[in-house]
Every structure is written in structure tokens, then in C-alpha cells.
Amino acid sequence: MIENEAIAARIRELCEQNNLTQYALSMKSGVPQSTLSTIMSCTFQSMKIRIIYEICEGLEIGIKEFFDSPLFERENLID
């Protein structure tokens, strides 16, 4: 899995755990719906940590908790 796929999968996983839609996450985090849609479809080249921070704020978690997932373990990521 490449990094953008891991980020999208983690957001999807956290939204499911918190019973949130993309729209609800957008409203809670302040990240535009169009940006979330781009992230979830893995069509972004790179992402600023600020966006991940805002998403974490909407999910009421820290960045450390966001990346604390097997999705981000070295053996699960490819270049």
C-alpha cells in the first residue's frame, strides 16, 4: 500500500469507528468536502501535515493516534 492509500484507509476506518460520514467530518474538521474527496480517492500527490492535523481535530484524536495503526508500519508501505 502506498502512503496516500494508507491515509485514506485510516480516515475511512476512523470515520466508521466514530459513525461519521465524509460530510460530517468536513463539518467537524473544517476541511473542505472537496479536499476530503480528493484524499479518499487517493488522487493527491502529497498532503500537508496541517490537513491531517485538522482531520484529527475533527475526529477528536491526536496525530500520534492517527498514525498509530498497522497501516503505517514500514512493511505495509511501498515506495
C-alpha positions as CSV (number, residue, x, y, z in Angstrom):
1,M,0.0,0.0,0.0
2,I,1.3,3.4,-0.8
3,E,1.1,6.3,1.7
4,N,-1.9,8.1,0.2
5,E,-3.8,4.8,0.2
6,A,-2.9,4.2,3.9
7,I,-4.0,7.8,4.8
8,A,-7.4,7.3,3.0
9,A,-7.9,3.9,4.6
10,R,-7.1,5.3,8.1
11,I,-9.5,8.2,7.7
12,R,-12.2,5.7,6.4
13,E,-11.5,3.4,9.4
14,L,-11.7,6.3,11.9
15,C,-14.9,7.6,10.4
16,E,-16.5,4.2,10.6
17,Q,-15.5,3.9,14.3
18,N,-17.0,7.3,15.0
19,N,-20.0,6.8,12.8
20,L,-19.1,9.8,10.7
21,T,-19.7,10.5,7.0
22,Q,-17.2,12.5,4.9
23,Y,-19.6,15.4,5.1
24,A,-19.8,15.2,8.9
25,L,-16.0,15.0,9.1
26,S,-15.8,18.0,6.9
27,M,-18.1,20.0,9.1
28,K,-16.3,19.0,12.3
29,S,-12.8,19.5,11.0
30,G,-13.2,22.5,8.7
31,V,-11.5,20.6,5.9
32,P,-13.5,21.2,2.7
33,Q,-15.6,18.3,1.4
34,S,-13.7,18.6,-2.0
35,T,-10.4,18.1,-0.2
36,L,-11.7,15.1,1.7
37,S,-13.0,13.6,-1.5
38,T,-9.6,14.1,-3.1
39,I,-7.9,12.4,-0.2
40,M,-10.3,9.5,-0.1
41,S,-10.0,8.8,-3.8
42,C,-6.2,8.9,-3.5
43,T,-5.7,11.4,-6.2
44,F,-3.4,13.7,-4.3
45,Q,0.3,13.8,-4.8
46,S,1.2,15.0,-1.3
47,M,-0.5,16.3,1.7
48,K,0.4,19.0,4.2
49,I,0.5,17.8,7.8
50,R,-1.8,20.7,8.6
51,I,-4.7,18.9,6.8
52,I,-4.1,15.7,8.8
53,Y,-4.0,17.8,11.9
54,E,-7.4,19.4,11.1
55,I,-8.8,16.0,10.3
56,C,-7.5,14.7,13.7
57,E,-9.1,17.7,15.4
58,G,-12.5,16.8,13.8
59,L,-12.0,13.2,15.0
60,E,-11.0,14.4,18.4
61,I,-7.7,12.5,18.3
62,G,-4.1,13.4,18.2
63,I,-1.8,13.0,15.2
64,K,0.1,10.2,17.1
65,E,-3.2,8.3,17.4
66,F,-3.9,8.8,13.7
67,F,-0.6,7.2,12.7
68,D,-0.8,4.5,15.4
69,S,-2.1,1.9,13.0
70,P,-0.6,-1.2,11.3
71,L,-1.4,0.7,8.0
72,F,1.7,2.8,8.6
73,E,4.1,0.1,9.6
74,R,7.1,0.1,7.3
75,E,6.4,-3.4,6.0
76,N,2.9,-2.4,4.9
77,L,4.1,0.7,2.9
78,I,5.7,0.6,-0.5
79,D,7.6,3.3,-2.4
